[in-house]
Amino acid sequence: MQTTIYQAEDEQELMARLWVPSLKDNPLAFVLYLFPWGQKGTPLENDTGPRKWQRDVLNDIAVHIAKNKGEIVFAVRQEAVSSVQGISKS
């Protein structure tokens, strides 16, 4: 059985920090804030942030969000990135 390691108040505090204007509409800032870039003992300890192509995609998404601010947009946004050996896939 899975045990809870956080209290409801902890989750509310985290959500409040993640929804600040500087993060909520900026996917790159969100990713830089949320993941432990360069932190020793983590899988990202040798990385300072997303790769250039990943930053480009995240910035493209931010532009799309900014262009559609204030409107209800039901369009699907699709982004294609060609894959070669070594590119992260999930």
Secondary structure, 3 states (H helix, E strand, C coil): CCCCCCCHHHHHHHHHHHCCHHHHCCHHHHHHHHCCCCCCCCCCCCCCCCCHHHHHHHHHHHHHHHHCCCCCCCCCCCCCCCCCCCCCCC
